[in-house]
Amino acid sequence: ISSFQVYIIQVSVGNHQWTVKHRYSDFHDLHEKLVSEKKIDKNLLPPKKIIGKNSKSLVEKRQKDLEIYLQTLLLKFPVTAPKVLSHFLHFHLYVS
């Protein structure tokens, strides 16, 4: 049994689509950097939940919430994403 959940998130930019895989803690680290460097709303990231964190319904809901979180970030930076976000989304591998 895994003690942590990996979220597989679909990313779409223009005609490009790919998936990224991250733990919630990765999203949290990204969010902390964006809050301090880019003044992103600190309440934008879905909260960490402890109880039932690996239940299927909670995992599915959090995955959807994290997809919305990333889509919101991409809308906030329509021209050039911050380096930390670009790295998180693996832009260097998919978008030329």
RAHU-V97606 format. One record per backbone hydrogen bond with DSSP energy under -0.5 kcal/mol. CO is the residue of the C=O (numbers start at 1). NH is the residue of the N-H. If there is no record, write none. Layout:
<<CO & NH> <CO & NH>>
//
This chain:
<<5 & 7> <5 & 24> <7 & 9> <7 & 22> <9 & 20> <11 & 18> <13 & 16> <16 & 13> <18 & 11> <20 & 9> <22 & 7> <23 & 26> <23 & 27> <24 & 28> <25 & 29> <26 & 30> <27 & 31> <28 & 32> <29 & 33> <30 & 34> <31 & 35> <32 & 36> <33 & 37> <34 & 38> <34 & 40> <35 & 39> <41 & 44> <50 & 53> <52 & 55> <55 & 59> <56 & 60> <57 & 61> <58 & 62> <59 & 63> <60 & 64> <61 & 65> <62 & 66> <63 & 67> <64 & 68> <65 & 69> <66 & 70> <67 & 71> <68 & 72> <69 & 73> <70 & 74> <71 & 75> <72 & 76> <73 & 77> <75 & 78> <82 & 85> <82 & 86> <83 & 87> <84 & 88> <85 & 89> <86 & 91> <87 & 90> <90 & 93> <90 & 94> <91 & 94> <91 & 95> <94 & 96>>
//
